Amino acid sequence: MMRYLGRTQVAHRIGVKPDTLNRYKLPEPDAMVGDKPVWLPRTVDEWNARRPGRGNWRRHKAARAGD
């Protein structure tokens, strides 16, 4: 069975409050449950590792410079 994360679970997984997600550009959802987007844990983890912030900004900026 596939396990999906809703917004509250995504927030918990990355260590922020659910309302904080409103400021983030989240990845495309892996599925929709009714009208609610949901993500696979792997999608959230990969997105979180690549997003700027929490010490990732320099790495993100350097990676973009190589584009």
Secondary structure, DSSP 8 states (H G I E B T S, - for coil): ----B-HHHHHHHHTS-GGGGGGS-----SEEETTEEEB-HHHHHHHHHHSS-TT-HHHHHHHHHT-
